[in-house]
Amino acid sequence: MNSPAPDLPPQEQLTIDAFLDALWMEKGVSENTLSSYRRDLRAFAQWLQTQKQALLTSTAEHIQRYLAVLSEAGKSARSIARLLSCLRGFYRYQVRENRLSIDPVALIESPNLGRPLPKSLTENDVERLLRAPLTDEAVGLRDRTMLEVLYACGLRVTELVSLTLPQVNLRQGVVRVTGKGGKDRLVPMGEVAAQWLTRYMNEARPLLLKAQSDILFPSTRGQQMTRQTFWHRIKHWATVAGIEKPLSPHTLRHAFATHLINHGADLRVVQLLLGHSDLSTTQIYTHVAQERMKGLHAEHHPRG
């Protein structure tokens, strides 16, 4: 353990060190976590000194007041939640060791962090991305078709690269996808994606295959493409298209869901298309749409 700076009473520092030692021995937490907890506890102990209190005499009221001070100073909800998690562990340990009879943090609720809004692309961004691949080459035509199917169907990248011929029904315009938990779902691909898929299967796929296979989108080696390889392809075409927004493996899936809801799609329909087992997972996209509407209102409304 690092030696502390001598700005806390020895007993306060010993109390902190005993908790951190126990945390390290019992849970094997990382040195980074220990350092973070040490900073948080020392800062709290120093603030308590200004209130003429100590770590083992503080009450729920002191803790809530300290959290309010941090919030007013601009600390994020996530930072405050991390501190509160530290204090929960610290005071539970004190109760367990019979140094305290009441846990002052027990009735304090963690701040509501909400769910981070997924990063998405605008419809114009998507159009630029889809047009980036050079479709007069087999690889470019494959990539364009994969992007079209990914966006049209809202697939996970793993679902896309593992597609096989029997999963595609061009006559009905649907793709049978095996998602998480081995659950199958039928997803319409739309006319445009079906047209690209037809062209790709006639012109490019035979050139990419090295042997007889049901793989729909083979790599240049004629094997099933890895999700990492395809993601490198997406980032390459995003660079070609001049898209500087950060991309993640779910970016086009997020765009699929967000654009559907922006155009009035029912939330439960989007849930079925995405293969979400819980509607609450899909509801995040309503928040994305709301944020988009707020932005449009602020930009275009005379009182925005």
C-alpha positions as CSV (number, residue, x, y, z in Angstrom):
1,M,0.0,0.0,0.0
2,N,1.2,3.5,-0.7
3,S,2.2,5.7,2.3
4,P,-0.3,8.4,2.9
5,A,0.3,12.1,2.9
6,P,0.3,13.4,6.5
7,D,-2.8,15.6,6.2
8,L,-5.2,13.3,8.0
9,P,-5.3,12.3,11.6
10,P,-3.4,9.0,12.0
11,Q,-6.6,7.2,13.2
12,E,-8.5,8.3,10.1
13,Q,-5.7,7.1,7.8
14,L,-5.6,3.8,9.7
15,T,-9.3,3.3,9.2
16,I,-9.0,3.9,5.5
17,D,-6.0,1.6,5.2
18,A,-7.7,-1.2,7.1
19,F,-10.6,-1.2,4.7
20,L,-8.4,-1.1,1.6
21,D,-6.3,-3.9,2.9
22,A,-9.4,-6.0,3.5
23,L,-10.7,-5.1,0.1
24,W,-7.4,-6.2,-1.6
25,M,-7.1,-9.5,0.4
26,E,-10.8,-10.5,0.2
27,K,-11.7,-9.4,-3.3
28,G,-8.4,-9.0,-5.1
29,V,-9.4,-5.6,-6.6
30,S,-6.9,-3.9,-8.8
31,E,-4.4,-1.3,-7.7
32,N,-6.2,1.3,-9.9
33,T,-9.4,0.6,-7.9
34,L,-7.6,0.8,-4.6
35,S,-6.0,4.1,-5.6
36,S,-9.4,5.5,-6.7
37,Y,-11.0,4.4,-3.5
38,R,-8.1,5.9,-1.4
39,R,-8.5,9.3,-3.1
40,D,-12.3,9.3,-2.6
41,L,-12.1,8.3,1.0
42,R,-9.3,10.8,1.8
43,A,-11.3,13.6,0.1
44,F,-14.4,12.7,2.1
45,A,-12.4,12.5,5.3
46,Q,-10.9,15.9,4.6
47,W,-14.3,17.4,4.0
48,L,-15.6,15.9,7.2
49,Q,-12.8,17.6,9.1
50,T,-14.3,21.0,8.0
51,Q,-17.6,19.8,9.5
52,K,-15.8,18.7,12.7
53,Q,-16.6,15.1,12.0
54,A,-14.7,11.9,11.4
55,L,-15.3,8.9,9.1
56,L,-16.8,6.8,12.0
57,T,-19.0,9.7,13.3
58,S,-20.5,10.8,10.1
59,T,-24.2,10.4,9.4
60,A,-26.4,9.9,6.4
61,E,-27.0,13.7,6.5
62,H,-23.3,14.4,6.2
63,I,-22.9,12.0,3.3
64,Q,-25.8,13.5,1.5
65,R,-24.5,17.0,2.1
66,Y,-21.1,16.0,0.7
67,L,-22.7,14.5,-2.4
68,A,-24.6,17.7,-2.9
69,V,-21.3,19.7,-2.7
70,L,-19.8,17.5,-5.3
71,S,-22.8,17.8,-7.6
72,E,-22.7,21.6,-7.3
73,A,-19.0,21.6,-8.1
74,G,-19.9,19.9,-11.4
75,K,-19.0,16.3,-10.7
76,S,-20.8,13.9,-13.0
77,A,-23.5,11.5,-11.8
78,R,-21.2,8.6,-12.7
79,S,-18.4,10.0,-10.5
80,I,-20.8,10.5,-7.6
81,A,-22.2,7.0,-8.1
82,R,-18.6,5.6,-8.0
83,L,-17.9,7.5,-4.7
84,L,-21.2,6.2,-3.2
85,S,-20.2,2.7,-4.2
86,C,-16.9,3.2,-2.4
87,L,-18.7,4.6,0.7
88,R,-21.1,1.6,0.8
89,G,-18.3,-0.8,0.8
90,F,-16.4,1.2,3.4
91,Y,-19.3,1.5,5.9
92,R,-20.5,-2.1,5.4
93,Y,-17.0,-3.2,6.4
94,Q,-17.1,-1.0,9.5
95,V,-20.4,-2.5,10.6
96,R,-19.1,-6.0,9.9
97,E,-16.0,-5.3,12.0
98,N,-18.3,-4.0,14.8
99,R,-16.8,-0.5,14.6
100,L,-20.3,0.9,13.8
101,S,-23.7,-0.4,14.7
102,I,-25.6,1.6,11.9
103,D,-24.6,1.9,8.3
104,P,-25.1,5.6,7.4
105,V,-25.2,4.8,3.6
106,A,-27.9,2.1,3.8
107,L,-30.8,4.4,2.9
108,I,-29.0,6.6,0.4
109,E,-30.0,5.9,-3.2
110,S,-27.5,6.0,-6.0
111,P,-28.0,8.7,-8.6
112,N,-29.9,7.7,-11.7
113,L,-27.3,7.4,-14.4
114,G,-29.8,6.5,-17.1
115,R,-28.7,4.5,-20.1
116,P,-26.1,6.0,-22.5
117,L,-27.7,7.0,-25.8
118,P,-26.3,4.8,-28.6
119,K,-24.2,6.6,-31.2
120,S,-26.0,6.8,-34.5
121,L,-25.6,8.1,-38.0
122,T,-27.9,10.5,-39.8
123,E,-29.7,9.3,-42.8
124,N,-27.3,11.4,-44.9
125,D,-24.3,9.7,-43.2
126,V,-25.8,6.3,-44.0
127,E,-26.3,7.2,-47.7
128,R,-22.7,8.4,-48.0
129,L,-21.4,5.2,-46.3
130,L,-23.5,2.9,-48.6
131,R,-22.2,4.7,-51.7
132,A,-18.5,4.5,-50.7
133,P,-17.6,0.9,-51.9
134,L,-16.5,0.5,-55.5
135,T,-19.1,-1.9,-56.9
136,D,-17.3,-2.7,-60.1
137,E,-15.0,-4.9,-58.0
138,A,-16.1,-8.2,-56.3
139,V,-14.9,-7.1,-52.9
140,G,-16.5,-3.7,-53.2
141,L,-19.8,-5.2,-54.4
142,R,-19.8,-7.6,-51.5
143,D,-19.1,-4.8,-49.0
144,R,-21.9,-2.6,-50.5
145,T,-24.3,-5.5,-50.3
146,M,-23.3,-6.3,-46.7
147,L,-23.8,-2.7,-45.7
148,E,-27.2,-2.6,-47.4
149,V,-28.4,-5.7,-45.7
150,L,-27.0,-4.6,-42.3
151,Y,-28.8,-1.3,-42.5
152,A,-32.0,-2.7,-44.1
153,C,-32.4,-5.5,-41.5
154,G,-30.8,-4.0,-38.4
155,L,-28.7,-7.1,-37.9
156,R,-26.0,-7.6,-35.3
157,V,-22.6,-7.8,-37.1
158,T,-22.2,-11.5,-35.9
159,E,-25.6,-12.3,-37.4
160,L,-24.6,-10.7,-40.7
161,V,-21.2,-12.4,-41.2
162,S,-22.7,-15.8,-40.3
163,L,-25.6,-15.7,-42.8
164,T,-25.9,-18.7,-45.1
165,L,-27.8,-19.1,-48.4
166,P,-30.7,-21.1,-46.8
167,Q,-31.4,-18.1,-44.5
168,V,-32.2,-15.8,-47.4
169,N,-35.5,-15.9,-49.3
170,L,-35.2,-13.4,-52.2
171,R,-38.7,-14.3,-53.5
172,Q,-40.3,-13.3,-50.2
173,G,-37.7,-10.6,-49.4
174,V,-36.9,-11.9,-45.9
175,V,-33.9,-13.1,-44.0
176,R,-34.1,-15.7,-41.3
177,V,-31.7,-14.6,-38.6
178,T,-30.5,-16.7,-35.7
179,G,-29.9,-14.2,-32.9
180,K,-28.9,-14.4,-29.2
181,G,-30.0,-17.5,-27.4
182,G,-30.4,-19.3,-30.7
183,K,-33.7,-17.6,-31.3
184,D,-34.8,-17.3,-34.9
185,R,-36.6,-14.3,-36.3
186,L,-37.7,-13.3,-39.8
187,V,-36.6,-9.8,-40.9
188,P,-37.8,-8.1,-44.2
189,M,-34.9,-6.8,-46.2
190,G,-36.7,-4.3,-48.4
191,E,-36.6,-3.9,-52.2
192,V,-33.2,-2.1,-52.4
193,A,-31.3,-4.5,-50.3
194,A,-32.9,-7.4,-52.2
195,Q,-31.7,-5.9,-55.5
196,W,-28.2,-5.5,-54.3
197,L,-28.2,-9.0,-52.9
198,T,-29.4,-10.5,-56.2
199,R,-26.6,-8.6,-58.1
200,Y,-24.0,-9.7,-55.6
201,M,-25.0,-13.3,-55.7
202,N,-24.9,-13.3,-59.5
203,E,-21.7,-11.3,-60.0
204,A,-19.4,-11.2,-57.0
205,R,-20.0,-14.2,-54.8
206,P,-18.9,-16.8,-57.4
207,L,-15.6,-15.0,-57.7
208,L,-15.0,-14.9,-54.0
209,L,-15.8,-18.5,-53.2
210,K,-12.8,-21.0,-53.4
211,A,-15.0,-24.1,-52.9
212,Q,-18.6,-25.2,-52.6
213,S,-20.1,-23.4,-49.6
214,D,-23.3,-22.0,-48.2
215,I,-21.6,-19.0,-46.7
216,L,-23.4,-15.9,-48.0
217,F,-20.6,-13.4,-47.6
218,P,-17.2,-15.1,-47.9
219,S,-13.9,-13.4,-47.2
220,T,-11.3,-12.9,-49.9
221,R,-10.0,-16.4,-48.7
222,G,-13.4,-17.9,-49.5
223,Q,-14.1,-18.5,-45.8
224,Q,-16.6,-17.1,-43.3
225,M,-15.6,-13.5,-42.5
226,T,-14.9,-12.6,-38.9
227,R,-16.8,-9.8,-37.4
228,Q,-13.5,-8.0,-36.8
229,T,-12.6,-8.2,-40.5
230,F,-16.0,-6.8,-41.5
231,W,-15.7,-4.0,-39.0
232,H,-12.3,-3.0,-40.5
233,R,-14.2,-2.8,-43.8
234,I,-16.8,-0.5,-42.4
235,K,-14.2,1.8,-40.9
236,H,-12.4,1.8,-44.2
237,W,-15.5,2.9,-46.1
238,A,-16.4,5.4,-43.5
239,T,-13.0,7.0,-44.0
240,V,-13.6,7.0,-47.8
241,A,-17.0,8.6,-47.3
242,G,-15.5,11.3,-45.0
243,I,-17.5,10.2,-42.0
244,E,-15.6,11.3,-38.9
245,K,-18.1,10.2,-36.2
246,P,-16.9,7.4,-34.0
247,L,-18.2,4.0,-35.1
248,S,-19.0,0.9,-33.1
249,P,-20.0,-2.6,-34.2
250,H,-23.6,-1.5,-33.6
251,T,-23.6,1.8,-35.3
252,L,-25.7,0.8,-38.4
253,R,-28.0,-1.3,-36.2
254,H,-28.6,1.8,-34.0
255,A,-29.2,3.9,-37.2
256,F,-31.7,1.3,-38.4
257,A,-33.8,1.4,-35.2
258,T,-33.5,5.2,-34.8
259,H,-34.5,6.0,-38.3
260,L,-37.5,3.6,-38.1
261,I,-38.8,5.3,-35.0
262,N,-38.1,8.8,-36.5
263,H,-40.4,7.8,-39.3
264,G,-43.2,6.6,-37.0
265,A,-42.5,2.9,-36.6
266,D,-44.2,1.2,-33.7
267,L,-41.9,0.4,-30.9
268,R,-43.0,-3.2,-30.6
269,V,-42.4,-3.8,-34.3
270,V,-38.8,-2.4,-33.9
271,Q,-38.4,-4.7,-30.9
272,L,-39.3,-7.7,-33.1
273,L,-37.0,-6.6,-35.9
274,L,-34.1,-6.2,-33.6
275,G,-34.7,-9.4,-31.8
276,H,-34.9,-7.8,-28.3
277,S,-36.5,-10.1,-25.7
278,D,-37.4,-7.1,-23.5
279,L,-39.1,-4.0,-24.8
280,S,-37.2,-1.8,-22.3
281,T,-34.0,-2.6,-24.3
282,T,-35.7,-1.1,-27.4
283,Q,-37.1,1.9,-25.6
284,I,-33.6,3.5,-25.6
285,Y,-34.3,4.4,-29.2
286,T,-37.3,6.6,-28.4
287,H,-34.9,8.7,-26.3
288,V,-32.6,9.0,-29.3
289,A,-35.5,10.1,-31.5
290,Q,-36.5,12.6,-28.8
291,E,-33.0,14.0,-28.7
292,R,-33.1,14.4,-32.5
293,M,-36.4,16.2,-32.3
294,K,-35.1,18.6,-29.6
295,G,-32.1,19.4,-31.8
296,L,-34.3,20.1,-34.9
297,H,-36.6,22.3,-32.7
298,A,-33.7,24.3,-31.4
299,E,-32.2,24.7,-34.9
300,H,-35.4,25.6,-36.8
301,H,-38.0,27.0,-34.4
302,P,-37.9,30.8,-34.1
303,R,-38.2,30.4,-30.3
304,G,-35.8,27.5,-30.1
